[in-house]
């Protein structure tokens, strides 16, 4: 992750949370009071965002001392102490909620991702995320997916061509065959640009693959249809499965022979992991 971009996310979150300061701490606590706190796991999971957690405290209190006992991507158990913080009490309380919000969400994503990765173990399928991320937090959430052992899809609309159902509907209305559109796009794009096309019917596969795509996405195909689609493609491009993917179905999808499985649920509906900051004031 880009450190300047991470700092920008944190600063915006801090400004949102206390635009004119923390009036509670500034009213009740002496300016010189110090505090010690421990980041404790209330449930088991996979860590992500531990350095983001530490950076929040550093930006609020340059003299704060943060000690980390776990690295991103590592598993932890209930009750594990993941980090300790020593510093100014007012600053610590100012940073607490933002540090927890970000590390809890990132760890929730990493933990869920690790379950999907485990569910496809022993197959050739790669779990990837989608653009269904929280606005403004995509960089952190994509890192959490990697910490969970999976991979990233395109980061933004600027990174690769991905023609989906709405693109194809516009082409159909304009009377432009999808194969012609792909070949024309290939002529106009740079040679390094990846082209992917989503289809939702078996009969769409051959014209899309024959036109020279790099990846074909089979959307909401049944397992039987996925196996048929993989056979039609016959190694001519990468095959991605999407739609209807959950922990109960992902293993069977992977065994159909697809190379990529995109899972929007990794980021769009994941639950934040329960981490707590236990604090003592001195």
PyMOL commands that set and color helices and strands:
alter all, ss='L'
color gray80, all
select helices_A, chain A and resi 3-17+23-28+50-60+89-119+138-147+165-174+178-188+202-210+223-233+250-254+265-268
alter helices_A, ss='H'
color red, helices_A
select strands_A, chain A and resi 34-41+45-46+65-68+75-76+81-88+126-128+161-163+195-199+215-219+238-242+260-262+275-281
alter strands_A, ss='S'
color yellow, strands_A
deselect
rebuild
show_as cartoon
